[in-house]
Amino acid sequence: MSSKRQKSKAYKLDVKYEAKKASISIPPDHSIHQLKAMIHSQFNLKPEEQSLICNGKPLCTSDNITLKQAKIPNGSKITVNRIASSVSTTPPNAKSAVEVGV
């Protein structure tokens, strides 16, 4: 007697970043963070630099919730946008020590 319940069926997501596309298979009980890690391995874009759009709607949820909790259906189209990292080296109008004459 085999049970089909034991295997959780993986979702297939069509992911697009810039001109590149990839198909990612991921179980629905995996987190958004795990999805972002898979996107990182495909597109070399760090998870903290990713902004996800699912089927045309921005995905503004915690990275710790599952795909199922975020209501991402199987077969979704995910568009990835790059967001600027929050680390700023020098403000745009700041003067360096050389310019100030320190």
MDTraj code that builds the backbone (N, CA, C; nanometers):
import mdtraj as md
import numpy as np

residues = "MET SER SER LYS ARG GLN LYS SER LYS ALA TYR LYS LEU ASP VAL LYS TYR GLU ALA LYS LYS ALA SER ILE SER ILE PRO PRO ASP HIS SER ILE HIS GLN LEU LYS ALA MET ILE HIS SER GLN PHE ASN LEU LYS PRO GLU GLU GLN SER LEU ILE CYS ASN GLY LYS PRO LEU CYS THR SER ASP ASN ILE THR LEU LYS GLN ALA LYS ILE PRO ASN GLY SER LYS ILE THR VAL ASN ARG ILE ALA SER SER VAL SER THR THR PRO PRO ASN ALA LYS SER ALA VAL GLU VAL GLY VAL".split()
xyz = np.array([
    [0.0829, -0.1183, 0.0000],
    [0.0000, 0.0000, 0.0000],
    [0.0874, 0.1247, 0.0000],
    [0.0895, 0.1964, -0.1067],
    [0.1717, 0.3174, -0.1118],
    [0.0848, 0.4395, -0.0860],
    [0.1436, 0.5344, -0.0191],
    [0.0702, 0.6564, 0.0137],
    [0.1306, 0.7743, -0.0617],
    [0.0455, 0.8480, -0.1291],
    [0.0926, 0.9656, -0.2026],
    [0.1077, 1.0852, -0.1100],
    [0.0572, 1.0744, 0.0117],
    [0.0648, 1.1849, 0.1066],
    [0.2066, 1.2098, 0.1551],
    [0.2916, 1.1081, 0.1537],
    [0.4251, 1.1229, 0.2073],
    [0.5076, 1.2248, 0.1304],
    [0.4902, 1.2326, 0.0020],
    [0.5658, 1.3295, -0.0779],
    [0.4858, 1.4583, -0.0911],
    [0.5481, 1.5682, -0.0547],
    [0.4819, 1.6953, -0.0775],
    [0.5219, 1.7388, -0.2186],
    [0.4241, 1.7643, -0.2996],
    [0.4495, 1.7967, -0.4391],
    [0.5144, 1.9339, -0.4497],
    [0.6249, 1.9392, -0.5208],
    [0.6977, 2.0652, -0.5364],
    [0.6229, 2.1577, -0.6317],
    [0.6269, 2.2851, -0.5994],
    [0.5716, 2.3865, -0.6884],
    [0.6736, 2.4147, -0.7973],
    [0.6244, 2.4454, -0.9146],
    [0.7113, 2.4897, -1.0232],
    [0.6851, 2.6386, -1.0419],
    [0.7898, 2.7180, -1.0241],
    [0.7778, 2.8632, -1.0370],
    [0.8638, 2.9101, -1.1534],
    [0.8086, 2.9963, -1.2357],
    [0.8829, 3.0562, -1.3468],
    [0.9393, 3.1884, -1.2979],
    [1.0698, 3.1934, -1.2882],
    [1.1368, 3.3106, -1.2310],
    [1.2103, 3.3869, -1.3405],
    [1.1950, 3.5196, -1.3377],
    [1.2598, 3.6050, -1.4370],
    [1.3360, 3.7152, -1.3651],
    [1.4615, 3.7324, -1.4064],
    [1.5433, 3.8426, -1.3554],
    [1.6136, 3.9049, -1.4745],
    [1.5877, 4.0330, -1.4986],
    [1.6379, 4.1040, -1.6161],
    [1.5966, 4.0233, -1.7401],
    [1.6895, 3.9842, -1.8261],
    [1.6531, 3.9109, -1.9470],
    [1.6648, 3.7595, -1.9278],
    [1.7004, 3.7162, -1.8070],
    [1.7211, 3.5739, -1.7804],
    [1.5963, 3.5117, -1.7201],
    [1.5741, 3.3850, -1.7532],
    [1.4604, 3.3109, -1.6983],
    [1.5079, 3.1767, -1.6455],
    [1.4387, 3.1275, -1.5436],
    [1.4691, 2.9957, -1.4884],
    [1.3404, 2.9371, -1.4321],
    [1.3344, 2.8071, -1.4307],
    [1.2237, 2.7365, -1.3692],
    [1.2758, 2.6756, -1.2395],
    [1.2102, 2.7077, -1.1289],
    [1.2541, 2.6598, -0.9989],
    [1.1459, 2.5694, -0.9402],
    [1.1870, 2.4524, -0.8945],
    [1.0963, 2.3613, -0.8241],
    [1.1265, 2.3704, -0.6758],
    [1.0221, 2.3964, -0.5975],
    [1.0391, 2.4156, -0.4536],
    [0.9120, 2.3697, -0.3829],
    [0.9235, 2.2953, -0.2731],
    [0.8045, 2.2524, -0.1995],
    [0.7298, 2.3721, -0.1397],
    [0.5981, 2.3650, -0.1312],
    [0.5184, 2.4767, -0.0786],
    [0.5434, 2.5064, 0.0685],
    [0.6043, 2.4107, 0.1413],
    [0.6319, 2.4352, 0.2824],
    [0.7702, 2.4965, 0.3050],
    [0.8402, 2.5327, 0.1979],
    [0.9676, 2.6043, 0.2102],
    [0.9387, 2.7534, 0.2283],
    [1.0321, 2.8222, 0.2907],
    [1.0129, 2.9646, 0.3206],
    [1.0495, 3.0529, 0.2011],
    [1.0057, 3.1767, 0.2093],
    [1.0422, 3.2773, 0.1093],
    [1.1947, 3.2928, 0.1074],
    [1.2567, 3.2858, 0.2252],
    [1.4028, 3.2952, 0.2336],
    [1.4690, 3.1825, 0.1543],
    [1.4148, 3.0618, 0.1634],
    [1.4704, 2.9489, 0.0882],
    [1.4528, 2.9701, -0.0624],
    [1.3396, 3.0288, -0.1012],
    [1.3177, 3.0616, -0.2423],
    [1.4221, 3.1634, -0.2875],
    [1.4453, 3.2657, -0.2060],
    [1.5444, 3.3677, -0.2408],
    [1.6845, 3.3085, -0.2511],
    [1.7144, 3.2089, -0.1672],
    [1.8447, 3.1419, -0.1741],
    [1.8574, 3.0667, -0.3067],
    [1.7489, 3.0052, -0.3521],
    [1.7506, 2.9344, -0.4808],
    [1.7660, 3.0337, -0.5962],
    [1.7009, 3.1484, -0.5834],
    [1.7137, 3.2535, -0.6848],
    [1.8582, 3.3034, -0.6873],
    [1.9183, 3.3162, -0.5692],
    [2.0584, 3.3582, -0.5604],
    [2.1493, 3.2612, -0.6359],
    [2.1251, 3.1317, -0.6194],
    [2.2103, 3.0328, -0.6880],
    [2.1895, 3.0347, -0.8392],
    [2.0701, 3.0729, -0.8840],
    [2.0414, 3.0786, -1.0275],
    [2.0935, 3.2067, -1.0937],
    [2.0747, 3.3199, -1.0251],
    [2.1017, 3.4503, -1.0863],
    [2.2158, 3.5285, -1.0205],
    [2.2766, 3.4728, -0.9160],
    [2.3856, 3.5386, -0.8443],
    [2.3433, 3.6754, -0.7908],
    [2.2233, 3.6801, -0.7347],
    [2.1702, 3.8023, -0.6757],
    [2.1382, 3.7721, -0.5290],
    [2.2059, 3.8415, -0.4381],
    [2.1913, 3.8146, -0.2950],
    [2.0456, 3.8291, -0.2507],
    [2.0015, 3.7445, -0.1565],
    [1.8622, 3.7518, -0.1090],
    [1.8215, 3.8894, -0.0586],
    [1.9122, 3.9600, 0.0094],
    [1.8765, 4.0924, 0.0623],
    [1.8634, 4.1980, -0.0477],
    [1.9078, 4.1659, -0.1686],
    [1.8956, 4.2579, -0.2818],
    [1.7761, 4.2236, -0.3706],
    [1.6969, 4.1241, -0.3292],
    [1.5846, 4.0792, -0.4111],
    [1.4525, 4.1386, -0.3652],
    [1.3772, 4.1889, -0.4613],
    [1.2391, 4.2296, -0.4408],
    [1.1569, 4.1420, -0.5340],
    [1.0639, 4.0642, -0.4776],
    [0.9893, 3.9679, -0.5581],
    [0.8496, 4.0182, -0.5924],
    [0.8100, 3.9917, -0.7151],
    [0.6748, 4.0222, -0.7619],
    [0.6154, 3.8907, -0.8088],
    [0.5026, 3.8535, -0.7498],
    [0.4374, 3.7270, -0.7815],
    [0.3104, 3.7535, -0.8604],
    [0.3081, 3.7070, -0.9851],
    [0.1913, 3.7247, -1.0723],
    [0.1444, 3.8707, -1.0772],
    [0.2407, 3.9617, -1.0832],
    [0.2101, 4.1039, -1.0975],
    [0.1882, 4.1790, -0.9679],
    [0.1903, 4.1093, -0.8536],
    [0.1685, 4.1761, -0.7252],
    [0.2953, 4.1693, -0.6409],
    [0.3375, 4.2829, -0.5818],
    [0.4569, 4.2821, -0.4969],
    [0.4395, 4.1857, -0.3797],
    [0.5435, 4.1116, -0.3497],
    [0.5411, 4.0159, -0.2402],
    [0.6014, 4.0848, -0.1189],
    [0.5170, 4.1437, -0.0366],
    [0.5627, 4.2215, 0.0792],
    [0.5359, 4.1432, 0.2067],
    [0.6043, 4.0311, 0.2195],
    [0.5837, 3.9480, 0.3372],
    [0.7174, 3.9155, 0.4010],
    [0.7100, 3.8586, 0.5171],
    [0.8305, 3.8152, 0.5879],
    [0.8973, 3.7021, 0.5119],
    [1.0287, 3.7001, 0.5131],
    [1.1036, 3.5927, 0.4478],
    [1.0893, 3.4602, 0.5218],
    [1.0331, 3.4637, 0.6440],
    [1.0238, 3.3425, 0.7250],
    [0.8954, 3.2626, 0.7018],
    [0.7990, 3.3174, 0.6298],
    [0.6764, 3.2417, 0.6065],
    [0.6931, 3.1511, 0.4846],
    [0.6084, 3.0504, 0.4764],
    [0.6183, 2.9539, 0.3664],
    [0.5507, 3.0081, 0.2408],
    [0.5794, 2.9434, 0.1297],
    [0.5147, 2.9818, 0.0041],
    [0.3637, 2.9690, 0.0177],
    [0.3208, 2.8620, 0.0841],
    [0.1770, 2.8386, 0.1022],
    [0.1146, 2.9507, 0.1850],
    [0.1821, 2.9904, 0.2941],
    [0.1310, 3.0980, 0.3789],
    [0.1274, 3.2310, 0.3045],
    [0.2215, 3.2506, 0.2119],
    [0.2261, 3.3742, 0.1332],
    [0.1274, 3.3697, 0.0171],
    [0.0563, 3.2572, 0.0054],
    [-0.0449, 3.2380, -0.0993],
    [0.0148, 3.2465, -0.2393],
    [0.1336, 3.1850, -0.2547],
    [0.1967, 3.1761, -0.3858],
    [0.1523, 3.0435, -0.4472],
    [0.0717, 3.0474, -0.5529],
    [0.0233, 2.9219, -0.6113],
    [0.1269, 2.8541, -0.7009],
    [0.1088, 2.7254, -0.7188],
    [0.1919, 2.6489, -0.8107],
    [0.1795, 2.7097, -0.9502],
    [0.2900, 2.7165, -1.0229],
    [0.2886, 2.7712, -1.1584],
    [0.2989, 2.9227, -1.1645],
    [0.3258, 2.9862, -1.0518],
    [0.3340, 3.1331, -1.0478],
    [0.4517, 3.1847, -1.1284],
    [0.4357, 3.3079, -1.1739],
    [0.5435, 3.3792, -1.2420],
    [0.6012, 3.4780, -1.1416],
    [0.7294, 3.4608, -1.1127],
    [0.7984, 3.5464, -1.0167],
    [0.8956, 3.6361, -1.0923],
    [0.8795, 3.7663, -1.0751],
    [0.9730, 3.8622, -1.1326],
    [1.0605, 3.9134, -1.0191],
    [1.1911, 3.9125, -1.0424],
    [1.2856, 3.9572, -0.9404],
    [1.3420, 4.0923, -0.9825],
    [1.3325, 4.1878, -0.8927],
    [1.3938, 4.3190, -0.9142],
    [1.5073, 4.3349, -0.8146],
    [1.6109, 4.4019, -0.8589],
    [1.7239, 4.4282, -0.7691],
    [1.6967, 4.5559, -0.6925],
    [1.7137, 4.5479, -0.5607],
    [1.7015, 4.6675, -0.4780],
    [1.8409, 4.7035, -0.4294],
    [1.8657, 4.8300, -0.4126],
    [1.9976, 4.8755, -0.3673],
    [2.0222, 4.8233, -0.2274],
    [2.1449, 4.7817, -0.2022],
    [2.1773, 4.7336, -0.0676],
    [2.1706, 4.8507, 0.0288],
    [2.1397, 4.8220, 0.1532],
    [2.1199, 4.9277, 0.2522],
    [2.2509, 4.9834, 0.3055],
    [2.3633, 4.9286, 0.2630],
    [2.4937, 4.9774, 0.3097],
    [2.5372, 5.0933, 0.2204],
    [2.5563, 5.2082, 0.2806],
    [2.5991, 5.3264, 0.2074],
    [2.7402, 5.3622, 0.2533],
    [2.8300, 5.3767, 0.1586],
    [2.9677, 5.4084, 0.1950],
    [2.9842, 5.5570, 0.2212],
    [2.9399, 5.6392, 0.1321],
    [2.9515, 5.7835, 0.1473],
    [2.8238, 5.8497, 0.0958],
    [2.7642, 5.9379, 0.1738],
    [2.6467, 6.0094, 0.1231],
    [2.6845, 6.0869, -0.0030],
    [2.5906, 6.1049, -0.0955],
    [2.6224, 6.1681, -0.2238],
    [2.6798, 6.3089, -0.2141],
    [2.6415, 6.3882, -0.1118],
    [2.6917, 6.5250, -0.1037],
    [2.7977, 6.5413, 0.0054],
    [2.8501, 6.4297, 0.0584],
    [2.9545, 6.4377, 0.1609],
    [3.0903, 6.4624, 0.0964],
    [3.1754, 6.5359, 0.1667],
    [3.3096, 6.5637, 0.1160],
    [3.4096, 6.4713, 0.1824],
    [3.5037, 6.4248, 0.1087],
    [3.6059, 6.3366, 0.1647],
    [3.7038, 6.4186, 0.2487],
    [3.7860, 6.3513, 0.3259],
    [3.8836, 6.4173, 0.4139],
    [3.9830, 6.4985, 0.3316],
    [4.0141, 6.4540, 0.2115],
    [4.1084, 6.5253, 0.1255],
    [4.0480, 6.6587, 0.0789],
    [3.9193, 6.6565, 0.0418],
    [3.8525, 6.7787, -0.0055],
    [3.8403, 6.8817, 0.1071],
    [3.8179, 6.8335, 0.2290],
    [3.7980, 6.9232, 0.3405],
    [3.9324, 6.9788, 0.3881],
    [4.0414, 6.9065, 0.3642],
    [4.1739, 6.9517, 0.4040],
    [4.2107, 6.9094, 0.5446],
    [4.1641, 6.7930, 0.5850],
    [4.1933, 6.7427, 0.7194],
    [4.3314, 6.6854, 0.7237],
])
top = md.Topology()
chain = top.add_chain()
for i, resn in enumerate(residues, 1):
    res = top.add_residue(resn, chain, resSeq=i)
    for name in ("N", "CA", "C"):
        top.add_atom(name, md.element.get_by_symbol(name[0]), res)
traj = md.Trajectory(xyz[None], top)
